[in-house]
Amino acid sequence: NVIRAVEGNLLESTDGVCEVCVANIIADVICMFAKPLIPHIVEGGLFICSGIIDTRAHEVEAALKKNGLTVTRKREKNGWVALEAKLTK
């Protein structure tokens, strides 16, 4: 019944755990942070990422999968991709 939104940056703070994490950044950064992100998402939680150029989406999907996230939804529009992934620890 309560939603709490917190702006965060893994480069500045490593505290906190969430049910949903959202990032709108380029593919390289998403791939780089896929592993360090995992301790900050509860089991069954979601990571929603966008800002991914369509030609790099497969790389992001692979990085998410490698780190325990399962892509549950993929949306594409005008050459850009957004992914929804679920964490299963």
C-alpha positions as CSV (number, residue, x, y, z in Angstrom):
1,N,0.0,0.0,0.0
2,V,3.0,2.3,0.3
3,I,5.4,3.3,-2.5
4,R,8.7,4.8,-1.6
5,A,10.9,6.2,-4.4
6,V,14.6,6.8,-3.8
7,E,17.1,8.2,-6.3
8,G,20.3,6.3,-6.0
9,N,23.7,5.8,-7.7
10,L,25.7,2.6,-7.1
11,L,28.9,4.6,-7.6
12,E,28.0,6.8,-4.6
13,S,26.1,4.5,-2.2
14,T,25.7,0.8,-1.8
15,D,23.0,0.8,0.9
16,G,19.5,-0.3,0.5
17,V,17.4,-3.0,-1.0
18,C,14.4,-2.5,-3.3
19,E,11.6,-4.4,-5.0
20,V,11.9,-2.5,-8.3
21,C,15.0,-0.8,-9.7
22,V,14.8,1.4,-12.7
23,A,17.7,2.7,-14.9
24,N,17.6,4.7,-18.1
25,I,21.3,4.5,-19.2
26,I,23.3,3.1,-22.0
27,A,24.0,-0.6,-22.6
28,D,27.6,-0.5,-21.4
29,V,26.7,0.9,-18.0
30,I,23.8,-1.6,-17.6
31,C,26.1,-4.5,-18.4
32,M,28.8,-3.1,-16.0
33,F,26.3,-2.8,-13.1
34,A,24.3,-6.0,-13.6
35,K,26.4,-7.9,-11.0
36,P,26.8,-5.1,-8.4
37,L,23.0,-4.5,-8.6
38,I,22.0,-7.9,-7.5
39,P,22.4,-7.5,-3.7
40,H,20.1,-4.4,-3.9
41,I,17.1,-6.2,-5.4
42,V,14.9,-8.6,-3.3
43,E,14.3,-12.1,-4.6
44,G,11.5,-11.8,-7.1
45,G,12.1,-8.1,-7.6
46,L,12.3,-6.3,-10.9
47,F,15.0,-4.4,-12.8
48,I,13.6,-2.2,-15.5
49,C,16.2,-0.7,-17.8
50,S,15.9,1.4,-20.9
51,G,18.1,3.7,-23.0
52,I,19.4,0.6,-24.8
53,I,20.0,1.0,-28.5
54,D,18.4,-2.0,-30.3
55,T,21.6,-3.3,-31.7
56,R,23.0,-3.8,-28.2
57,A,19.9,-5.3,-26.5
58,H,21.2,-8.8,-26.9
59,E,24.4,-7.9,-24.9
60,V,22.3,-6.4,-22.1
61,E,20.0,-9.5,-22.0
62,A,23.1,-11.7,-21.8
63,A,24.6,-9.7,-18.9
64,L,21.3,-9.8,-17.0
65,K,20.9,-13.5,-17.5
66,K,24.5,-14.2,-16.4
67,N,23.8,-12.4,-13.1
68,G,20.5,-14.2,-12.2
69,L,18.0,-11.9,-13.9
70,T,15.4,-13.3,-16.3
71,V,14.0,-11.0,-18.9
72,T,10.2,-11.1,-18.6
73,R,9.4,-8.3,-21.1
74,K,11.0,-6.5,-23.9
75,R,9.7,-3.4,-25.6
76,E,11.1,-1.7,-28.7
77,K,10.3,1.6,-30.2
78,N,12.2,3.7,-32.8
79,G,15.5,1.9,-32.4
80,W,15.4,1.8,-28.6
81,V,14.8,-1.0,-26.2
82,A,13.4,-1.3,-22.6
83,L,13.8,-4.5,-20.7
84,E,12.0,-5.8,-17.6
85,A,13.9,-8.5,-15.7
86,K,13.0,-10.5,-12.6
87,L,15.6,-11.6,-10.0
88,T,15.5,-15.3,-9.0
89,K,18.3,-16.0,-6.5
